[in-house]
Amino acid sequence: MTASRAGRANSLYVECRREGSTLVPVRFGLSGSEREVAEVLDSWPGKDHLYFKLRTTDGDLYILRFDAARAEWEITVFRAEAADGR
């Protein structure tokens, strides 16, 4: 497992496992709140970043972006699961 933290006060923490040369997020946290990854829905390379579309165990959807040159993670998209399941 590998982990990375950004250097800001509200830093995003991402714990990953490696599958060959590929990082796979398994949990992440922000401001003391940790989320478990239930499923990696998609991943793709960008020009300078790697992107991961994730569903957490509570049903929320996230897209995380990893800047390998700076070893920093960022949440680029978040959508909470609706209370009625939609």
C-alpha positions in Angstrom: 0.0 0.0 0.0 1.1 3.5 -0.7 -0.3 6.7 0.6 0.0 10.4 -0.3 -0.9 13.6 1.5 -1.1 17.0 0.0 0.7 19.7 2.0 -2.3 21.9 2.8 -4.3 22.2 6.1 -7.3 20.4 4.6 -5.1 17.8 2.9 -6.5 14.9 0.9 -5.1 11.6 2.0 -5.3 8.7 -0.5 -4.2 5.1 0.2 -3.5 3.0 -2.8 -2.5 -0.6 -3.7 -0.4 -1.4 -6.7 -1.5 -3.7 -9.5 1.6 -4.0 -11.5 2.7 -0.4 -12.3 -0.8 0.9 -11.8 -2.1 2.8 -8.6 -5.5 1.7 -7.4 -7.1 3.9 -4.7 -8.6 1.9 -1.8 -9.5 4.6 0.7 -9.1 8.4 1.1 -9.8 11.1 3.6 -10.3 14.8 3.8 -10.4 16.8 7.0 -10.6 13.7 9.2 -13.4 12.0 7.3 -12.3 8.7 5.7 -14.0 7.0 2.7 -13.6 3.4 1.6 -13.6 2.8 -2.1 -16.2 0.2 -3.1 -15.4 0.3 -6.8 -13.1 1.9 -9.3 -15.5 2.7 -12.1 -12.9 4.1 -14.5 -9.4 5.4 -14.7 -7.6 7.3 -17.4 -4.4 9.4 -18.0 -4.6 13.1 -18.7 -1.8 15.3 -20.0 -0.2 15.7 -16.6 -2.4 13.7 -14.2 -4.0 10.4 -13.6 -7.8 10.3 -13.0 -9.9 7.8 -11.1 -13.7 7.6 -11.1 -14.7 6.0 -7.8 -17.8 4.9 -5.9 -17.4 4.7 -2.2 -19.1 2.2 0.2 -21.7 4.9 1.1 -22.7 5.2 -2.6 -21.1 8.6 -3.3 -19.3 9.2 -6.6 -15.8 10.9 -6.8 -13.3 11.7 -9.4 -9.8 12.0 -8.0 -6.9 13.4 -9.8 -3.3 12.5 -9.1 -0.4 14.7 -10.0 2.6 12.3 -10.1 5.2 15.1 -10.5 4.1 16.7 -7.3 2.8 13.5 -5.6 -0.5 15.3 -4.8 -4.2 14.2 -5.0 -7.2 16.4 -5.6 -11.0 15.8 -5.7 -12.2 17.2 -9.0 -15.8 15.9 -8.9 -18.1 14.8 -6.0 -21.7 13.7 -6.2 -23.5 12.5 -3.0 -25.9 9.5 -3.3 -29.4 10.8 -2.9 -31.3 9.7 0.2 -33.9 8.0 -2.0 -31.2 6.1 -3.9 -31.2 8.2 -7.1 
